Amino acid sequence: MAEQLQGGSRFNAARTPTLRDVAKIVFRHKRLLMTTLLVTFSAGVLYALLAPSYKAEMKILVRRGRIDPALTPTQTASPAFEHDDISEEEMNSELEMLHNDDILRSVVIGSGLAARSSWRSSFRNESREIKIEKAVCLLPFCGN
């Protein structure tokens, strides 16, 4: 009697689906599968084309470094508080350093911005130098 109960079962719980079983399901629902793949691919392409690109901004704080006071036997005023103002010449020299093309190129190469090119540049077969120049011009301090 126990043999009849075991042999009479049509489905075995321990049976794993074969490749043929999976193929049957795929071919049975191929219209649904193709529609789902097409909608997902189209949504990804539309997002890549229409999504806004992000732009970064930065502000720079320029201040003088710490001044080490001279040790004298008499009490003197602290020189750290005497020159708090930043002159216009110092500010302009800091800005000129930020506009330097050599510094911008080293930032692009060091951060890997040239390697993260768009999918359009891969179709154009642009050289590494052209990708670096385009990435430099995308930086906020580009002199061009």
N, CA, C and O atoms as a MOPAC input file, in Angstrom:
PM7 MOZYME 1SCF
protein

 N      0.81500 1    -1.17800 1     0.00000 1
 C      0.00000 1     0.00000 1     0.00000 1
 C      0.86600 1     1.25200 1     0.00000 1
 O      0.52800 1     2.23900 1    -0.65300 1
 N      1.99100 1     1.21900 1     0.73300 1
 C      2.88600 1     2.36600 1     0.76900 1
 C      3.49800 1     2.61000 1    -0.59500 1
 O      3.77600 1     3.75300 1    -0.95700 1
 N      3.71400 1     1.52900 1    -1.36800 1
 C      4.27300 1     1.69700 1    -2.70200 1
 C      3.29300 1     2.40900 1    -3.61700 1
 O      3.71800 1     3.18100 1    -4.47700 1
 N      2.02400 1     2.18300 1    -3.46600 1
 C      1.01500 1     2.82400 1    -4.30500 1
 C      0.95500 1     4.32300 1    -4.02800 1
 O      0.75800 1     5.11700 1    -4.94800 1
 N      1.12300 1     4.70800 1    -2.77200 1
 C      1.05700 1     6.12900 1    -2.43700 1
 C      2.26900 1     6.87700 1    -2.98000 1
 O      2.14100 1     8.01500 1    -3.43400 1
 N      3.42300 1     6.26300 1    -2.93800 1
 C      4.61500 1     6.91800 1    -3.44500 1
 C      4.62200 1     6.97000 1    -4.96900 1
 O      4.99100 1     7.99300 1    -5.54500 1
 N      4.23000 1     5.91300 1    -5.61700 1
 C      4.26900 1     5.83800 1    -7.07200 1
 C      3.13300 1     6.59700 1    -7.72500 1
 O      3.24500 1     6.97800 1    -8.89100 1
 N      2.05700 1     6.82600 1    -7.01900 1
 C      0.89800 1     7.48000 1    -7.61000 1
 C      1.03700 1     8.98500 1    -7.73100 1
 O      0.22800 1     9.61300 1    -8.41400 1
 N      2.02000 1     9.58000 1    -7.10300 1
 C      2.18900 1    11.03300 1    -7.15100 1
 C      2.73300 1    11.45100 1    -8.51300 1
 O      3.71100 1    10.88300 1    -8.99900 1
 N      2.10100 1    12.43600 1    -9.12100 1
 C      2.52200 1    12.89500 1   -10.44800 1
 C      3.72900 1    13.83200 1   -10.35400 1
 O      4.60300 1    13.80400 1   -11.22000 1
 N      3.78100 1    14.65800 1    -9.30800 1
 C      4.86400 1    15.62400 1    -9.13200 1
 C      5.72700 1    15.22000 1    -7.95200 1
 O      5.21300 1    14.85400 1    -6.89600 1
 N      7.00500 1    15.28500 1    -8.12700 1
 C      7.95200 1    14.97100 1    -7.06300 1
 C      8.41500 1    16.30000 1    -6.46800 1
 O      8.85900 1    17.17700 1    -7.20900 1
 N      8.32400 1    16.46400 1    -5.16900 1
 C      8.67300 1    17.72100 1    -4.51300 1
 C     10.16900 1    18.00600 1    -4.59400 1
 O     10.56700 1    19.17000 1    -4.56200 1
 N     10.99100 1    16.99600 1    -4.69700 1
 C     12.44100 1    17.18200 1    -4.72600 1
 C     12.94300 1    17.44400 1    -6.14400 1
 O     14.13600 1    17.69200 1    -6.32100 1
 N     12.10400 1    17.40100 1    -7.13500 1
 C     12.50700 1    17.57900 1    -8.53000 1
 C     12.80600 1    19.05300 1    -8.79400 1
 O     12.01200 1    19.92600 1    -8.44500 1
 N     13.93600 1    19.31800 1    -9.40100 1
 C     14.30300 1    20.68600 1    -9.75700 1
 C     13.93200 1    20.92000 1   -11.21300 1
 O     13.95700 1    19.99100 1   -12.02100 1
 N     13.58800 1    22.16300 1   -11.55100 1
 C     13.20900 1    22.42900 1   -12.94800 1
 C     14.41700 1    22.30900 1   -13.88000 1
 O     15.52100 1    22.74500 1   -13.55200 1
 N     14.19000 1    21.73300 1   -15.00400 1
 C     15.24800 1    21.57300 1   -15.99300 1
 C     15.22000 1    22.75600 1   -16.94800 1
 O     14.33800 1    23.61100 1   -16.87200 1
 N     16.18700 1    22.79400 1   -17.84100 1
 C     16.24300 1    23.85500 1   -18.84100 1
 C     15.03000 1    23.78400 1   -19.76300 1
 O     14.52800 1    24.81000 1   -20.22100 1
 N     14.56800 1    22.57200 1   -20.03000 1
 C     13.39000 1    22.39900 1   -20.88400 1
 C     12.14200 1    22.98200 1   -20.21400 1
 O     11.30700 1    23.58700 1   -20.88600 1
 N     12.00900 1    22.80400 1   -18.90000 1
 C     10.86100 1    23.35700 1   -18.17400 1
 C     10.86900 1    24.88800 1   -18.23000 1
 O      9.83400 1    25.52100 1   -18.43600 1
 N     12.04200 1    25.45700 1   -18.04600 1
 C     12.15100 1    26.92100 1   -18.10000 1
 C     11.85900 1    27.42100 1   -19.50900 1
 O     11.19500 1    28.44400 1   -19.67600 1
 N     12.35000 1    26.70700 1   -20.52800 1
 C     12.10000 1    27.10500 1   -21.91400 1
 C     10.61600 1    27.03800 1   -22.24100 1
 O     10.11200 1    27.88600 1   -22.97700 1
 N      9.92000 1    26.06600 1   -21.72000 1
 C      8.46800 1    25.97700 1   -21.93900 1
 C      7.76800 1    27.22200 1   -21.40000 1
 O      6.89500 1    27.78700 1   -22.05900 1
 N      8.15600 1    27.64000 1   -20.20400 1
 C      7.53800 1    28.82500 1   -19.60000 1
 C      7.83900 1    30.06700 1   -20.42300 1
 O      6.95800 1    30.89500 1   -20.65500 1
 N      9.09400 1    30.19500 1   -20.86800 1
 C      9.48100 1    31.37400 1   -21.64900 1
 C      8.72200 1    31.42100 1   -22.97000 1
 O      8.20400 1    32.47200 1   -23.34800 1
 N      8.65200 1    30.29800 1   -23.67300 1
 C      7.95300 1    30.28400 1   -24.95700 1
 C      6.44200 1    30.42800 1   -24.79200 1
 O      5.76800 1    30.93600 1   -25.68700 1
 N      5.91900 1    29.99600 1   -23.68500 1
 C      4.49100 1    30.13300 1   -23.44300 1
 C      4.12500 1    31.60900 1   -23.20400 1
 O      3.03000 1    32.04500 1   -23.56000 1
 N      5.04800 1    32.37100 1   -22.59900 1
 C      4.77500 1    33.77000 1   -22.27400 1
 C      5.73900 1    34.69800 1   -23.01400 1
 O      6.17000 1    35.70300 1   -22.44700 1
 N      6.08200 1    34.39200 1   -24.24900 1
 C      7.10300 1    35.18900 1   -24.93400 1
 C      6.62100 1    36.60500 1   -25.24800 1
 O      7.43700 1    37.52700 1   -25.24500 1
 N      5.35200 1    36.81300 1   -25.51500 1
 C      4.85400 1    38.16300 1   -25.78800 1
 C      4.96900 1    39.03400 1   -24.54100 1
 O      5.39300 1    40.18600 1   -24.62600 1
 N      4.59900 1    38.50000 1   -23.40200 1
 C      4.71300 1    39.23700 1   -22.14700 1
 C      6.17200 1    39.53100 1   -21.82000 1
 O      6.49700 1    40.63600 1   -21.38500 1
 N      7.04900 1    38.56100 1   -22.02200 1
 C      8.46800 1    38.73500 1   -21.74800 1
 C      9.08700 1    39.79500 1   -22.66000 1
 O      9.84200 1    40.64900 1   -22.19400 1
 N      8.77500 1    39.74500 1   -23.94800 1
 C      9.31700 1    40.73100 1   -24.89300 1
 C      8.78800 1    42.12800 1   -24.60400 1
 O      9.53500 1    43.10200 1   -24.70100 1
 N      7.52400 1    42.24200 1   -24.25600 1
 C      6.94900 1    43.54800 1   -23.91900 1
 C      7.62100 1    44.11900 1   -22.67900 1
 O      7.92900 1    45.31000 1   -22.63900 1
 N      7.85000 1    43.29700 1   -21.68000 1
 C      8.50300 1    43.75000 1   -20.45600 1
 C      9.93000 1    44.20500 1   -20.73500 1
 O     10.35100 1    45.25100 1   -20.24100 1
 N     10.67600 1    43.43800 1   -21.51400 1
 C     12.04300 1    43.82300 1   -21.84800 1
 C     12.08300 1    45.10800 1   -22.66100 1
 O     12.93700 1    45.96200 1   -22.42400 1
 N     11.17200 1    45.25600 1   -23.61300 1
 C     11.12900 1    46.45900 1   -24.44800 1
 C     10.78400 1    47.69800 1   -23.62400 1
 O     11.39700 1    48.75000 1   -23.80800 1
 N      9.82100 1    47.58700 1   -22.72700 1
 C      9.43500 1    48.72400 1   -21.89000 1
 C     10.58400 1    49.10000 1   -20.95000 1
 O     10.86100 1    50.28500 1   -20.76600 1
 N     11.25100 1    48.11700 1   -20.35800 1
 C     12.36000 1    48.39700 1   -19.45100 1
 C     13.52200 1    49.05100 1   -20.18700 1
 O     14.09900 1    50.02000 1   -19.69300 1
 N     13.86700 1    48.53900 1   -21.34900 1
 C     14.95900 1    49.12000 1   -22.14000 1
 C     14.60600 1    50.53800 1   -22.59000 1
 O     15.44700 1    51.43500 1   -22.52000 1
 N     13.37600 1    50.74900 1   -23.04800 1
 C     12.94700 1    52.08500 1   -23.48700 1
 C     12.96600 1    53.08200 1   -22.33000 1
 O     13.36100 1    54.23300 1   -22.51300 1
 N     12.54800 1    52.65600 1   -21.15900 1
 C     12.57600 1    53.54100 1   -19.99900 1
 C     14.00200 1    53.92900 1   -19.63900 1
 O     14.25900 1    55.08100 1   -19.28800 1
 N     14.92500 1    52.99300 1   -19.72100 1
 C     16.33300 1    53.29800 1   -19.43800 1
 C     16.92600 1    54.27200 1   -20.43800 1
 O     17.65200 1    55.18800 1   -20.05300 1
 N     16.62700 1    54.08600 1   -21.71900 1
 C     17.13700 1    54.99200 1   -22.75600 1
 C     16.53400 1    56.38800 1   -22.58400 1
 O     17.25200 1    57.38300 1   -22.67700 1
 N     15.23700 1    56.47100 1   -22.33800 1
 C     14.59700 1    57.77700 1   -22.14000 1
 C     15.16100 1    58.50100 1   -20.92400 1
 O     15.36800 1    59.71400 1   -20.96400 1
 N     15.40700 1    57.77100 1   -19.85400 1
 C     15.98300 1    58.39700 1   -18.67100 1
 C     17.38400 1    58.92300 1   -18.95900 1
 O     17.74000 1    60.02000 1   -18.52800 1
 N     18.18100 1    58.14200 1   -19.68700 1
 C     19.54600 1    58.57200 1   -19.99500 1
 C     19.55100 1    59.81000 1   -20.88100 1
 O     20.43300 1    60.65800 1   -20.74300 1
 N     18.59500 1    59.93200 1   -21.78000 1
 C     18.56600 1    61.06800 1   -22.69000 1
 C     17.92200 1    62.31500 1   -22.08500 1
 O     18.35800 1    63.43100 1   -22.36300 1
 N     16.90600 1    62.13800 1   -21.27400 1
 C     16.11800 1    63.27700 1   -20.79900 1
 C     16.42400 1    63.71200 1   -19.36700 1
 O     16.01500 1    64.80000 1   -18.96200 1
 N     17.12100 1    62.90200 1   -18.60500 1
 C     17.39400 1    63.25300 1   -17.20700 1
 C     18.36200 1    64.43300 1   -17.15100 1
 O     19.27500 1    64.52900 1   -17.97200 1
 N     18.16600 1    65.31900 1   -16.19500 1
 C     19.08100 1    66.46900 1   -16.09900 1
 C     20.45500 1    66.03700 1   -15.61200 1
 O     20.58700 1    65.14000 1   -14.77900 1
 N     21.45400 1    66.68500 1   -16.14200 1
 C     22.80100 1    66.40500 1   -15.65500 1
 C     23.06100 1    67.29200 1   -14.44600 1
 O     22.51800 1    68.39300 1   -14.34800 1
 N     23.86500 1    66.82800 1   -13.55800 1
 C     24.11900 1    67.54600 1   -12.32300 1
 C     25.39600 1    68.36100 1   -12.44600 1
 O     26.36900 1    67.94100 1   -13.07200 1
 N     25.36700 1    69.52300 1   -11.84100 1
 C     26.51600 1    70.40900 1   -11.88500 1
 C     26.90000 1    70.75800 1   -10.45300 1
 O     26.04800 1    71.07600 1    -9.62300 1
 N     28.17700 1    70.69300 1   -10.18700 1
 C     28.66900 1    70.95000 1    -8.83600 1
 C     29.17500 1    72.38300 1    -8.72800 1
 O     29.64900 1    72.96000 1    -9.70600 1
 N     29.07100 1    72.93800 1    -7.55600 1
 C     29.60800 1    74.25300 1    -7.25100 1
 C     30.46600 1    74.13800 1    -6.01000 1
 O     30.29200 1    73.23200 1    -5.19500 1
 N     31.39700 1    75.07100 1    -5.88000 1
 C     32.21100 1    75.05300 1    -4.67500 1
 C     32.55900 1    76.47400 1    -4.27800 1
 O     32.61700 1    77.37100 1    -5.11900 1
 N     32.78500 1    76.66800 1    -3.01000 1
 C     33.24200 1    77.93500 1    -2.47100 1
 C     34.54800 1    77.67100 1    -1.74600 1
 O     34.73300 1    76.62200 1    -1.12900 1
 N     35.44100 1    78.62800 1    -1.82900 1
 C     36.75900 1    78.44600 1    -1.24600 1
 C     36.96600 1    79.47200 1    -0.14600 1
 O     36.72900 1    80.66400 1    -0.34000 1
 N     37.40200 1    79.00900 1     0.98400 1
 C     37.74100 1    79.87700 1     2.10000 1
 C     39.24300 1    80.08900 1     2.07700 1
 O     40.01700 1    79.13900 1     2.19600 1
 N     39.65000 1    81.33900 1     1.92300 1
 C     41.07200 1    81.66900 1     1.90700 1
 C     41.37500 1    82.40500 1     3.20600 1
 O     40.74900 1    83.41800 1     3.51500 1
 N     42.32800 1    81.89600 1     3.95300 1
 C     42.75000 1    82.57000 1     5.18100 1
 C     44.23200 1    82.32500 1     5.38600 1
 O     44.82100 1    81.40400 1     4.82000 1
 N     44.77900 1    83.12800 1     6.16300 1
 C     46.20400 1    83.01100 1     6.43900 1
 C     46.46100 1    81.84000 1     7.36600 1
 O     45.60400 1    81.44000 1     8.15300 1
 N     47.65700 1    81.30600 1     7.25200 1
 C     48.05200 1    80.22800 1     8.15100 1
 C     48.35400 1    80.77200 1     9.54000 1
 O     48.39400 1    81.98500 1     9.75100 1
 N     48.55900 1    79.89000 1    10.45100 1
 C     48.84400 1    80.27100 1    11.83000 1
 C     50.22700 1    80.91900 1    11.91600 1
 O     51.18600 1    80.43600 1    11.31400 1
 N     50.31500 1    81.98500 1    12.64800 1
 C     51.58600 1    82.68100 1    12.83900 1
 C     52.14700 1    82.26600 1    14.19000 1
 O     51.47900 1    82.40100 1    15.21400 1
 N     53.35300 1    81.76900 1    14.19100 1
 C     54.00000 1    81.40400 1    15.45500 1
 C     54.57500 1    82.67000 1    16.08900 1
 O     55.40800 1    83.34200 1    15.48000 1
 N     54.14300 1    82.99800 1    17.29700 1
 C     54.65400 1    84.21700 1    17.93300 1
 C     56.11200 1    84.04600 1    18.38200 1
 O     56.55800 1    82.95800 1    18.74600 1
 N     56.81500 1    85.15800 1    18.33900 1
 C     58.19700 1    85.15600 1    18.81800 1
 C     58.18900 1    85.19100 1    20.34300 1
 O     57.40700 1    85.92500 1    20.94600 1
 N     59.04500 1    84.40900 1    20.95700 1
 C     59.12800 1    84.36600 1    22.41700 1
 C     60.07100 1    85.46900 1    22.90400 1
 O     61.25700 1    85.49400 1    22.57500 1
 N     59.51100 1    86.36200 1    23.68500 1
 C     60.30100 1    87.44900 1    24.25400 1
 C     60.05700 1    87.49300 1    25.74500 1
 O     59.03000 1    86.99800 1    26.21000 1
 N     60.97700 1    88.07600 1    26.51700 1
 C     60.77100 1    88.14100 1    27.97400 1
 C     59.67200 1    89.13500 1    28.36000 1
 O     59.12400 1    89.04300 1    29.45800 1
 N     59.34600 1    90.06900 1    27.48900 1
 C     58.28100 1    91.03200 1    27.81400 1
 C     56.98600 1    90.57400 1    27.16300 1
 O     56.99000 1    89.83200 1    26.18000 1
 N     55.89500 1    91.02500 1    27.72500 1
 C     54.59400 1    90.65300 1    27.20200 1
 C     54.30800 1    91.46800 1    25.93800 1
 O     54.43400 1    92.69300 1    25.94100 1
 N     53.91600 1    90.77000 1    24.84000 1
 C     53.59000 1    91.44500 1    23.58400 1
 C     52.19900 1    91.04300 1    23.15200 1
 O     51.66300 1    90.02900 1    23.59900 1
 N     51.62100 1    91.84500 1    22.27900 1
 C     50.29800 1    91.52200 1    21.73900 1
 C     50.42600 1    90.33300 1    20.79400 1
 O     51.43900 1    90.17800 1    20.11100 1
 N     49.41500 1    89.51300 1    20.76100 1
 C     49.44100 1    88.32400 1    19.91500 1
 C     49.40100 1    88.73500 1    18.43800 1
 O     48.48000 1    89.44400 1    18.03100 1
 N     50.36700 1    88.31200 1    17.63700 1
 C     50.38400 1    88.70600 1    16.23400 1
 C     49.34100 1    87.96800 1    15.40200 1
 O     49.13700 1    88.31100 1    14.23800 1
 N     48.67600 1    86.96100 1    15.97200 1
 C     47.69400 1    86.20200 1    15.20600 1
 C     46.46400 1    87.04200 1    14.89200 1
 O     45.76600 1    86.76300 1    13.91700 1
 N     46.18300 1    88.06200 1    15.69200 1
 C     44.98800 1    88.86000 1    15.47700 1
 C     45.26800 1    90.18000 1    14.76400 1
 O     44.35000 1    90.97200 1    14.55200 1
 N     46.49000 1    90.42100 1    14.40200 1
 C     46.82100 1    91.69200 1    13.77400 1
 C     46.43500 1    91.75200 1    12.31000 1
 O     46.00500 1    92.80600 1    11.84200 1
 N     46.57400 1    90.64700 1    11.55800 1
 C     46.32500 1    90.66000 1    10.11900 1
 C     45.24400 1    89.64600 1     9.74600 1
 O     45.53700 1    88.62200 1     9.12900 1
 N     44.01200 1    89.92800 1    10.11400 1
 C     42.92700 1    89.01200 1     9.78300 1
 C     42.42400 1    89.21200 1     8.35500 1
 O     41.87900 1    88.27800 1     7.76700 1
 N     42.59000 1    90.38400 1     7.79300 1
 C     42.03600 1    90.67300 1     6.47800 1
 C     42.88700 1    90.04500 1     5.38100 1
 O     44.11400 1    89.99100 1     5.46500 1
 N     42.20400 1    89.58000 1     4.36700 1
 C     42.86300 1    89.04700 1     3.18100 1
 C     42.84300 1    90.16100 1     2.13800 1
 O     41.79200 1    90.72400 1     1.83100 1
 N     44.00100 1    90.46200 1     1.61000 1
 C     44.05600 1    91.54100 1     0.61700 1
 C     43.52700 1    91.04500 1    -0.72500 1
 O     43.44500 1    89.84200 1    -0.97400 1
 N     43.17600 1    91.98400 1    -1.56700 1
 C     42.64900 1    91.65300 1    -2.88600 1
 C     43.71000 1    90.95200 1    -3.74200 1
 O     43.38400 1    90.08600 1    -4.55400 1
 N     44.96100 1    91.32600 1    -3.55900 1
 C     46.04200 1    90.69400 1    -4.32600 1
 C     46.18500 1    89.21300 1    -3.95200 1
 O     46.39800 1    88.36200 1    -4.81600 1
 N     46.06500 1    88.91900 1    -2.64500 1
 C     46.15100 1    87.52800 1    -2.21900 1
 C     44.98400 1    86.70700 1    -2.76700 1
 O     45.15900 1    85.55900 1    -3.17500 1
 N     43.80800 1    87.30000 1    -2.77200 1
 C     42.63400 1    86.60500 1    -3.30000 1
 C     42.79000 1    86.35600 1    -4.80000 1
 O     42.46800 1    85.27200 1    -5.28600 1
 N     43.28200 1    87.35200 1    -5.53000 1
 C     43.47300 1    87.18900 1    -6.97000 1
 C     44.53900 1    86.14700 1    -7.28000 1
 O     44.41000 1    85.40100 1    -8.25100 1
 N     45.59000 1    86.08500 1    -6.46900 1
 C     46.62600 1    85.07900 1    -6.71400 1
 C     46.08800 1    83.67200 1    -6.46000 1
 O     46.45800 1    82.73400 1    -7.16500 1
 N     45.22000 1    83.51700 1    -5.46100 1
 C     44.59700 1    82.21200 1    -5.21900 1
 C     43.69600 1    81.82600 1    -6.38600 1
 O     43.69700 1    80.67000 1    -6.80900 1
 N     42.94000 1    82.76400 1    -6.90400 1
 C     42.06600 1    82.48200 1    -8.04100 1
 C     42.86200 1    82.15000 1    -9.29600 1
 O     42.46400 1    81.28000 1   -10.07000 1
 N     43.97700 1    82.83100 1    -9.50300 1
 C     44.81000 1    82.53700 1   -10.66800 1
 C     45.37900 1    81.12900 1   -10.59100 1
 O     45.53200 1    80.46400 1   -11.61600 1
 N     45.69300 1    80.67000 1    -9.39000 1
 C     46.16500 1    79.29500 1    -9.25200 1
 C     45.07000 1    78.30700 1    -9.62200 1
 O     45.35500 1    77.24900 1   -10.18300 1
 N     43.82000 1    78.64100 1    -9.31400 1
 C     42.71100 1    77.74700 1    -9.65500 1
 C     42.44000 1    77.71900 1   -11.15300 1
 O     41.92600 1    76.72700 1   -11.67000 1
 N     42.77900 1    78.79900 1   -11.85800 1
 C     42.56000 1    78.85800 1   -13.30400 1
 C     43.72100 1    78.26400 1   -14.09300 1
 O     43.64300 1    78.19200 1   -15.31900 1
 N     44.75700 1    77.85100 1   -13.45200 1
 C     45.93000 1    77.31000 1   -14.12500 1
 C     45.56400 1    75.99100 1   -14.81400 1
 O     45.02800 1    75.08300 1   -14.17900 1
 N     45.85900 1    75.89100 1   -16.12000 1
 C     45.49700 1    74.70200 1   -16.88900 1
 C     46.23800 1    73.45500 1   -16.41800 1
 O     45.68600 1    72.35500 1   -16.46800 1
 N     47.47000 1    73.61000 1   -15.96600 1
 C     48.22300 1    72.44500 1   -15.48900 1
 C     47.57800 1    71.85400 1   -14.23900 1
 O     47.51100 1    70.63400 1   -14.08900 1
 N     47.10700 1    72.71200 1   -13.35100 1
 C     46.44800 1    72.22800 1   -12.13000 1
 C     45.12100 1    71.56400 1   -12.48300 1
 O     44.78600 1    70.51200 1   -11.93700 1
 N     44.36200 1    72.18000 1   -13.40000 1
 C     43.07800 1    71.60000 1   -13.79200 1
 C     43.28100 1    70.24200 1   -14.48000 1
 O     42.50800 1    69.31200 1   -14.24700 1
 N     44.30200 1    70.12300 1   -15.31300 1
 C     44.57700 1    68.84700 1   -15.97000 1
 C     44.95500 1    67.77200 1   -14.95100 1
 O     44.52800 1    66.62300 1   -15.06500 1
 N     45.75900 1    68.15200 1   -13.95500 1
 C     46.14300 1    67.16500 1   -12.94000 1
 C     44.93500 1    66.74000 1   -12.10400 1
 O     44.85700 1    65.58900 1   -11.67300 1
 N     43.99700 1    67.65300 1   -11.87100 1
 C     42.77000 1    67.30000 1   -11.14900 1
 C     41.93400 1    66.32400 1   -11.96700 1
 O     41.42100 1    65.34300 1   -11.42900 1
 N     41.79400 1    66.58900 1   -13.27300 1
 C     41.00300 1    65.71400 1   -14.14300 1
 C     41.63300 1    64.32600 1   -14.22500 1
 O     40.92700 1    63.32100 1   -14.13600 1
 N     42.92900 1    64.26400 1   -14.39000 1
 C     43.60100 1    62.97000 1   -14.50500 1
 C     43.58000 1    62.22700 1   -13.16700 1
 O     43.33700 1    61.02100 1   -13.12300 1
 N     43.83300 1    62.95100 1   -12.08800 1
 C     43.86300 1    62.31800 1   -10.76600 1
 C     42.51100 1    61.80000 1   -10.30800 1
 O     42.43000 1    60.76100 1    -9.65200 1
 N     41.45400 1    62.51500 1   -10.65000 1
 C     40.12500 1    62.09400 1   -10.20700 1
 C     39.46200 1    61.12600 1   -11.16700 1
 O     38.42900 1    60.54300 1   -10.83800 1
 N     40.03800 1    60.94200 1   -12.35600 1
 C     39.46300 1    60.00700 1   -13.32200 1
 C     38.27900 1    60.57000 1   -14.07800 1
 O     37.47500 1    59.80300 1   -14.60800 1
 N     38.14500 1    61.89400 1   -14.14600 1
 C     37.02300 1    62.48500 1   -14.86300 1
 C     37.09100 1    62.22100 1   -16.36000 1
 O     36.05100 1    62.12300 1   -17.01200 1
 N     38.26600 1    62.10600 1   -16.90700 1
 C     38.40000 1    61.85200 1   -18.34300 1
 C     37.98300 1    60.42000 1   -18.67900 1
 O     37.50300 1    60.15700 1   -19.78100 1
 N     38.16000 1    59.51500 1   -17.75500 1
 C     37.78200 1    58.12000 1   -18.00400 1
 C     36.27500 1    57.94700 1   -18.00100 1
 O     35.75200 1    57.04000 1   -18.65000 1
 N     35.56800 1    58.81000 1   -17.27500 1
 C     34.10900 1    58.74000 1   -17.21600 1
 C     33.50000 1    59.55500 1   -18.34600 1
 O     32.77800 1    60.52000 1   -18.09800 1
 N     33.78300 1    59.17800 1   -19.56300 1
 C     33.26500 1    59.92600 1   -20.69900 1
 C     31.85300 1    59.46000 1   -21.02500 1
 O     31.40600 1    58.41200 1   -20.55700 1
 N     31.16800 1    60.24300 1   -21.82300 1
 C     29.80000 1    59.90600 1   -22.18400 1
 C     29.78600 1    58.80400 1   -23.23600 1
 O     30.81400 1    58.49800 1   -23.84100 1
 N     28.63100 1    58.22000 1   -23.44600 1
 C     28.50700 1    57.15300 1   -24.42900 1
 C     28.68600 1    57.69700 1   -25.83400 1
 O     29.05500 1    56.95600 1   -26.74500 1
 N     28.42700 1    59.00100 1   -26.02100 1
 C     28.60300 1    59.59900 1   -27.34800 1
 C     30.07200 1    59.66600 1   -27.74000 1
 O     30.40600 1    59.49500 1   -28.91200 1
 N     30.95700 1    59.91400 1   -26.77400 1
 C     32.37700 1    60.01400 1   -27.11000 1
 C     32.96200 1    58.66100 1   -27.48800 1
 O     33.96400 1    58.60600 1   -28.20100 1
 N     32.36100 1    57.57200 1   -27.02600 1
 C     32.86100 1    56.25400 1   -27.42200 1
 C     32.56400 1    55.97400 1   -28.89400 1
 O     33.31000 1    55.24400 1   -29.54700 1
 N     31.47000 1    56.55200 1   -29.42500 1
 C     31.17500 1    56.39200 1   -30.84400 1
 C     32.07800 1    57.25500 1   -31.71000 1
 O     32.32300 1    56.92400 1   -32.87000 1
 N     32.57100 1    58.34900 1   -31.16600 1
 C     33.42000 1    59.26900 1   -31.92800 1
 C     34.89100 1    58.86100 1   -31.92500 1
 O     35.69100 1    59.45600 1   -32.64700 1
 N     35.25600 1    57.87500 1   -31.14100 1
 C     36.64500 1    57.41300 1   -31.02100 1
 C     37.58600 1    58.56600 1   -30.67000 1
 O     38.60900 1    58.75900 1   -31.32800 1
 N     37.24500 1    59.31900 1   -29.65000 1
 C     38.06900 1    60.45300 1   -29.23400 1
 C     39.31000 1    59.96100 1   -28.50500 1
 O     39.27000 1    58.96400 1   -27.78400 1
 N     40.39100 1    60.66100 1   -28.69900 1
 C     41.63200 1    60.28800 1   -28.02700 1
 C     41.57100 1    60.69200 1   -26.55800 1
 O     40.66700 1    61.41200 1   -26.13400 1
 N     42.53600 1    60.22400 1   -25.80100 1
 C     42.57900 1    60.52000 1   -24.36200 1
 C     42.78300 1    62.00400 1   -24.11200 1
 O     42.20000 1    62.56200 1   -23.18300 1
 N     43.60800 1    62.65100 1   -24.93400 1
 C     43.87100 1    64.08500 1   -24.76700 1
 C     42.60900 1    64.91200 1   -24.99600 1
 O     42.36500 1    65.88200 1   -24.27800 1
 N     41.81400 1    64.53800 1   -25.98200 1
 C     40.57200 1    65.27400 1   -26.25200 1
 C     39.59600 1    65.09400 1   -25.09700 1
 O     38.91900 1    66.04400 1   -24.70100 1
 N     39.51800 1    63.87600 1   -24.55100 1
 C     38.63800 1    63.63400 1   -23.40500 1
 C     39.08600 1    64.45400 1   -22.20100 1
 O     38.25500 1    64.98200 1   -21.46100 1
 N     40.40700 1    64.56100 1   -22.00300 1
 C     40.92600 1    65.34800 1   -20.88100 1
 C     40.58700 1    66.82300 1   -21.07300 1
 O     40.16400 1    67.48300 1   -20.12400 1
 N     40.76500 1    67.35100 1   -22.27900 1
 C     40.46000 1    68.76000 1   -22.54000 1
 C     38.97600 1    69.05900 1   -22.33300 1
 O     38.62700 1    70.10400 1   -21.78300 1
 N     38.10500 1    68.15600 1   -22.76700 1
 C     36.66400 1    68.35800 1   -22.56600 1
 C     36.31800 1    68.32700 1   -21.07500 1
 O     35.49400 1    69.11100 1   -20.60500 1
 N     36.94900 1    67.42100 1   -20.34500 1
 C     36.69500 1    67.34100 1   -18.90400 1
 C     37.21000 1    68.56900 1   -18.18100 1
 O     36.59500 1    69.01500 1   -17.21200 1
 N     38.34500 1    69.13400 1   -18.63800 1
 C     38.88900 1    70.36000 1   -18.04000 1
 C     37.91600 1    71.50300 1   -18.24800 1
 O     37.68900 1    72.29900 1   -17.33700 1
 N     37.33900 1    71.59300 1   -19.43800 1
 C     36.40300 1    72.69100 1   -19.72700 1
 C     35.08300 1    72.54700 1   -18.98200 1
 O     34.34300 1    73.52400 1   -18.85900 1
 N     34.77000 1    71.36200 1   -18.48300 1
 C     33.56000 1    71.19100 1   -17.69200 1
 C     33.73900 1    71.63500 1   -16.24000 1
 O     32.75800 1    71.82400 1   -15.52100 1
 N     34.98700 1    71.79900 1   -15.81200 1
 C     35.24200 1    72.24300 1   -14.43500 1
 C     34.81400 1    73.69800 1   -14.27200 1
 O     34.85300 1    74.46300 1   -15.23600 1
 N     34.40700 1    74.08800 1   -13.06400 1
 C     33.91300 1    75.45500 1   -12.86900 1
 C     34.96200 1    76.55000 1   -13.08100 1
 O     34.59600 1    77.69500 1   -13.34500 1
 N     36.24600 1    76.23300 1   -12.97300 1
 C     37.28100 1    77.26100 1   -13.09400 1
 C     37.97300 1    77.20900 1   -14.42900 1
 O     39.11500 1    77.65600 1   -14.54300 1
 N     37.32500 1    76.67900 1   -15.44400 1
 C     37.95300 1    76.57600 1   -16.75500 1
 C     38.23100 1    77.97400 1   -17.28300 1
 O     37.35200 1    78.83500 1   -17.26800 1
 N     39.44000 1    78.19600 1   -17.74600 1
 C     39.82300 1    79.51000 1   -18.25700 1
 C     39.30500 1    79.78200 1   -19.64700 1
 O     39.31500 1    80.93200 1   -20.08700 1
 N     38.84100 1    78.74200 1   -20.37300 1
 C     38.37900 1    78.92400 1   -21.74900 1
 C     36.94100 1    79.33900 1   -21.81000 1
 O     36.40100 1    79.53300 1   -22.89900 1

